[in-house]
Amino acid sequence: MGTSIYPDYATIFAAVCASIFTVVGVLGNAITIIALLKCPKLRSHATTAFVLSLCISDLLLCSMSLPLQAIRYTWQKWTLGEALCHVFPVILYGNVAVSLLSMVGITMNRYILIAYNSMYSSIYRPLYIWMQLLFVWLVAFSLLIPPLLGVWGKMGLDEMTFSCTILPDEAGHSPKKVFFLVGFLIPCIVIIISYTCIYWTVRRQRMRLRSHSGVPVGGPNGHREREDSRLTTMMLTIFCCFLLCFLPLMLVNVFDNEVNYPVAHVLASIMCWASGVINPFIYAASNRNYRVAYTKLFRRLIFWSDYVSPMPSKSMAPSRISKDPSVQIQKDVSKEAKDGDNTCAIDIENKSKDTVIQL
């Protein structure tokens, strides 16, 4: 091993985490991609296109960047050649940028669906969706062209941290801090504003429905209120995990560029890697229809001999009449698959129509 500013226990922990995240991230994102593509009902929703974009970027991060991170921290030096050292930052930062922009795309999609429902079908036509996805990927990787060409900063090896990253050029200029500030703050601001608007829009629509219908709490609108609560919880989870994963990395790169606290840099990097692992659980497993898609995929792969319920909830409790719980569970699963994406914000007005996209 080479001389390192990092403690041995920190590099060993980072190497182990990178190895575990590689396996879990590749399997989780690959299964999610296949499950979504195999489910026509979910594939028809515009939101799924952005979720797939997020999963693909996370899959590339876990399959290409994290194995190299594991090797780097294991040997505590870069042993993979100069050419790969120039490509590695492009893969790492490019896929992180795609993930961030894809999350922004999902947030904007949800906001337009709820706040401007009449315009939704016009904005999210198949051609426009592909254009938005192309814009996300082009912008993410185009930002790295200046340092890659040596125009503003340069790609190279930082001997102190044995990291292939963006370095200052001969004039001492580097876009790294600008990338972290702009690339983190702008998506963060957009997400905060969008989710705040979504929350108040849902709240205002719910109050308007109550005032017009006069239905008391716990009446026929109870199911809708529960769906609103699930949507709000999911939004908070998405945003909290977003901050939890990316905020530490942004802070240490901006405020501790001299690496005075090396362990903090290692932990911040691990948190950033974790974003490629937890996203499939946040954007897929939190929705009942996605769980049904997982179940159908596993059934096709003969992982399960019988069609069982994915993560039963209170709404899937056994019937009082039926003595066999599996009968009622199977009925509830069939009802979920038939209802479509009713767990999303579409239930707020019960009149949204997602645009069909052929992926």
N, C-alpha and C positions, 0 to 999 in steps of 0.2 A: 504494500500500500504506500501511496505517496504521502508527503507531508500535508496536513490539512489543518485549517483553522477550526474545523468542527470537531467536537468530542467524538470519540469512537462510538459511544452508545447512541449518539444522535444519528450518525451515518448508518449504523446497523439498523436502527429503527426505521429510518427513511427507506432503506433498501427493502426491508421486509414489507413495509406498507406499499411501496411501489409494486412489489411482486403480487401481493394479495389484491390490490386494486386492479392490476392487469387482468387477472383471472376473472374476478367478479364483474369488472366493468365490461370486458369483452362479452361474457356470457349474458349479462343483463341487457346490454344495449342490442346485441344481436337477436336475442329472443324477442325483445320489444319490437324491433324493426320487422321481423318475420311475422309476429302476431298481428301487427297493424296492417301489413300488406295482405295478409290472408283473410282479413275481416272486411268484406265489402261495405258494411254499414259504417264502420269507423273510417274506412278509407275515403268515404264520400264527403267527410267533413273537412273544411278548409283548415281548421286548427290542426288536424292530423299531419298536414304537410309540414308545418313548422315543428311539430313534435318529432317527426322523422328527421328533419334537418338537425335538430338538437341531438337526437340519438346517433346520427351518422358522425357528427363532429366529436361526440363523446367516445364513440367507438374507435375513431382514428386516434384520439388522444390516448386511450387505454391500450390500443394495440401497437402503436408506433412510438409514442413519447415515453410512456411509463416503463417499458422494458429497458430503454436506454438510461432512464433515471436510476433504475435498479442497478445496472452495471456501473454507472458513474459513482454511486454512493458505496457500492460494494468495494471497488478498488480505490476509492477516494482520489481519482484522477480520471482524465478523459483519455481513453485508450482506443477510440474508434475512428481516428483519422481526421484530417483537417477538412476534407470535403463534407463529411457528415456533420462536422461541427458547425458549418455554415448553414446546413439544411435544418438541423435540429431546432433552432429558435423559430424558424418559419413554421414548422409543424406545430410546435408547442403553442406559441403565441397566436398563430392563425386559428387553430382549433378552439382555443379559449375565446377568441374574439367572435367566432361563429356561434359558439354556445351563448355568449352574452346577447348577441344580436338576435338569435333565434328566440331567446326568452323575451326580448323586447317585442318581437313579432307576435308571439303568443299573447302577450299582454295587450297589445294594440288590437289584436283580433277579438279578444274577449270584450274590450271596451267598446269597439264599434258595434259588436253584436248586441250589446245591451243598450248603449246610449243612442246609437244611430241605426236602429234595426232596419229601417226602410232603405238605407243605403248599402246595407251589408252585401246583398246579392250582387250589386253592381260592382262593388270594390273587390270582392273575392270571387271573381270569375277564374276559371282554370288558367288562362293566359296571364292574368294579373298576379295570380299566386306564384306561378313560375318566375315571373319577372321580379317579384319581391324576394324569392329565395335566391335567385341569381345575384341580386343586389347585395344581399347579406354576405354571400360567399366572396364576391368580388371586393367589397369594401374591406372585409376582414383581412384578406391576404394582400390587397393593394397597399395597405398601410405599412407593410413590411418591405416593400420594394426599395424605398430610399436607403435603409440600412443594409439591405442585401446587396445593393449596387455600390455602397460606400458613399452615397451622396449626402446623407445625413446620418452620422454614426456608421457603424459597421458591425457585421457579424463576426464573432471570434471567441476565443477561449479566455476566460478570466482565470488566470493562474491561481489566484488566492482562493477562489471558491470552486475551482475545477469545473466551472459551468460554462457551457457554450451559450452565449447570450448576446444582447446588443451592447456594444462597447462604444466609447467616445471615438470620434475620428481624429485625424492628425491635428485638427483645429480645436479639439476638446469638446466638440458638440455631440450630443447624444439625444435621441428622441425618446429614450426609455421612460423618463419621468412624465413627459407629455403624454405618451401612450397610456401609462397607468392612470394618470389623472383624468384625461379625457375619456379613455376607454372604459373606465369604471364609473366616473361621476355622471356622465351623460346617460348611460343605460339605467343607472340607479335613480336619477331624477325622473326619467320617463316612466319607470316602473312605479315609483312612489305616486306620481301624479295620476297615472292611469288607474291604479288600484284604489286610490282615494276617490276618484271620480266614479269608479264602478260601485264602490261601497255606498256613496251618497245617492247614486242613481237607483240602485236596488232599494235602498231605504225609502226614497221618495216614491218610487212606483208601488212599493208595498203599502205605504201609508195612503196613497191615492186609491188603491184597490179597496182597502178597508173602509175608507170614507164613502166610496160609491156603493159598495155592496152591503156594508153594514154587518158583515159576517164577523162574529167574535173570534178571539184567539182560541185556537183549538178546534175550530169548526172545519169545514171543507178545505179552508186554506192552510190547514196545519201541515199537509204534505209539502206545499210550496214553501212554507217558512222553513221547514227542515232542509229542503234543498238549498235555499238561500244561505242557511247557516253552514252547510257543507261547503258551498262555494266560497264563503268568506273565510272559513278555516283553511281551505286549500290555498287561497290567495296569500294568507298570512304565512303559511308553511313555505310556499315558493319564495316569497320575499325574504323571510328569515334565513332560509338556507342559502339564498343568493348572497346575502350579507355575510353570513358565517363563513362561507367558502372563500370569497374574494376580498373581503375587507382586510384581513391580516396581511395578505400578500401585497396589496396596494400600499398599506401603511409602512411596512418594512422597506419596500423598495423606494419609497419617497423620502421617508424620514431617517432611514438608517442605510444609506447608500454605501457607507464605508464598512459595513458589516461589523459593527461594534458588538452586536448581540447575535452571534452565529446560530445559536439554538433557535432563536425566534425566526430566523430565515428558514431553517429546516422545517419547523412546525407550520409556518405559513405556506410553504410549498406543498406540504402534505395536505393541508386543508384545500388548496387549489386542486390537487389531484382528485380529492374526494368528490368534487363536483361532477366529475365524469362517471362516478359510481352511483351517486344518490339520485341523479336526475331521472333515471327510469322508474324508480320507486315513487318519486313525487308526481311526475306527469302521467304515469301509466297506472300504477297500482292503487292510486287514490281514487280512481274512477271505476265504478262497478262494471261498466261496459268493457273497459280494458281488461278487467279481471276475467270476464267471460271470454274475451279474445284469447287470453293466456290459456284458459281452460281448454278451449277448442283446439289450440295449437298442441298442447300436451296430449290431448286425446288422439290427435292425428299421428303424433309421434309414438303412440302406444306407451306413454309414460304411465298413464292411468287406464286401467281396464274399464272402469265405470266413469260416467260423467258426473262428477261431484261438484258441489257448489263452491265457487271461489270466495273465501273469506266471508262466511255468512255474517249478516248484520241482524239488527233487531227486526228489520222488515222481512227477514227470511226465516223467522221462527216457525217451528212445526205447527201445523194446524191442530186446533182442539179436537176436530172431528177425526182426522186421520191418526191412526196409531203408529204409522210408519213415518218418522221424520223425513226420510229421504224423498217421500212422495211430495210433500209440501215444498221442500227445498228445490226439487227439480221444476216444480211449477213456477216458483219465484224466479229461477234462473231463466226459464223460457220467457217469463214476462219481462225481465230485464232486457233480454236480447230483442224482444219485440218492440219495446218502448223506444229503442234508439238511444240517443245521447241526452236522455231526460235529466241526467244529474248535472248537466252544465247550466249555464245561466239562461239557456233557451226557455226553461220552465217559467221564467219570470213573467213573460207575456203569453207563453204557449202559442206563439205564432211565428217563431223564427224558422228560417229555411236556410240550411247550409248549402253552399254551392258544391256541386259534384266535381271532384278532381280525380283524374285518372293517374295514379302513380305507378 
